Amino acid sequence: MIETLHSIVGDKGLITDPAEMEPWLTDWRQRRRGHALAVVQPASTQEVAAVVALCAAEGQPVFPVGGNTGLCFGAVPESDRSDKPGIVLSLRRLNRIRTIDRATGIATVDAGVVLGDLHSAATEAGRQFPLHLGSEGSAQIGGLISTNAGGTGVVRYGPMRDLVAGLEVVLPDGRVLADLAALRKDNTGYMLRHLFIGAEGSLGIITGAALRLHPQTPNTAHAWVSVADPAAAVALLASLQDRAGSYIQAFELISASQFELVRRHVERVRFPFAEIPAWSALIELGSEDTTTNLQVILEEVVGASLENGESVDAVVATSEQQAAEFWHVRHSVSEANKKEGIGIVHDVAVRSSDVAPFIAAADTVAAERYPQAVTQVVCHLGDGNVHYILMFQRDFWASLPDQDAFALEVERDIHDAAARFGGTFSAEHGVGRKLTEELERLADPLRYELMNKIKTLFDPQNLMNPGVLLAPKAV
């Protein structure tokens, strides 16, 4: 099989040396390691199709990997058969921005394009691609679509699903489903592309995408507001929605314990307050219209919030540099957490109005059951996505007899708290291999049954990223 793979992708597209393969076998936090025959890097959709068809014929699993920045082990190659370890399929050589249609607002790109490169290309065309997250320098479009990534701009632009206008997908048998017309109106039956968004590579390999661009928002305003508690932040969000709802591009809520780790572990960060607030709300407004005075609007809303006691203190950015400093602190939290210890990161979502009581409920659970942990909160408050994190010191973690079982216990406790508010346990990170049991436990049984049927229909051999999303026994 290796010789045939070599004939398809050539010297540049095949890695078989164990030492060279190592970075592809481990998740970026180095918590889980897999095994594979080879790392295969096709340079075209046709090569991907040929590789997948070969694997189908040989019964070898295909484990797709993008930028490998996920948090749920979805890119770790783990086969349940020792004689069929499978291959890692990397699309980093599929990195062309095929076309940018400025009038229609569509960028058609290869799946291996890095998010930051798409940002640059869209800017050069006078447009923007409004998905922003901390890993945009390495995260790839295919992976972002496969996990339905969110980020800070969901409150205005929606998650990746809302930004995808078409897909090109290699199916498990090697055939190519091409759907890149990107028409605004098309009522010709099932929109099959939506099945692949959030499927984490379990139904096929995304090789290309037509993505929705938006007008640039050169007119922006930014504020860092100190609030007493999450309830006060929700009240501030409601006031801002009343005055500037269509301009809100980001509204983030972060605990002092989280920003303390950023100050401790990340260089060249600047905080606008002498002491880190108990709770910080980071706000961004944006408009295409340069005549709208967003600075004044933001100052008025924040000023009223200070007067009525909803907010404790505030700094409205007076320059682009200061605004960039605000968001550099915000986007440094993952780096800081990785350096601090072992964080059990929850990716729950509830209604924004339920964020404060959910955090209170989670705090109660954490204090009663896990006193060894320090809790951090990073919340996309505008869309109700709460990253509730229990941080354990490495020595404590190393002393646990069964770390996986302990992690699952923690996750279940916090997920149950979210479920009491009608929330979800996976808002933007995906399910991966980490949360398959939780999906089976918490999903509506009928929905779970239908998901399994879809998986079987598309991938009857269970070769496409086996072990993600659905528990193996259910396929």
Secondary structure by P-SEA (a helix, b strand, c coil): caaaaaaacccccccccccccccccccccccccccccbbbbbccaaaaaaaaaaaaaacbbbbbbccccccccccbbbbcccccbbbbbbccccccccccccccbbbbbcccccaaaaaaaaaaacccccccccccccccaaaaaaaccccccccccccccccccccccccccccccccccccccccccccccccccccccccccccccbbbbbcccccbbbbbbbbccaaaaaaaaaaaaacccccccbbbbbcaaaaaaaaaccccccccccccccbbbbbbbbccccccaaaaaaaaaaaaaaaacccccccccccaaaaaaaaaaaaaaaaaaaaccccccccccccccaaaaaaaaaaaaaaaccccbbbbbbccccccccbbbbbbcaaaaaacccaaaaaaaaaaaaaaaaaaaccccccccccccccaaaaaacccaaaaaaaaaaaaaaccccccccccccccccc
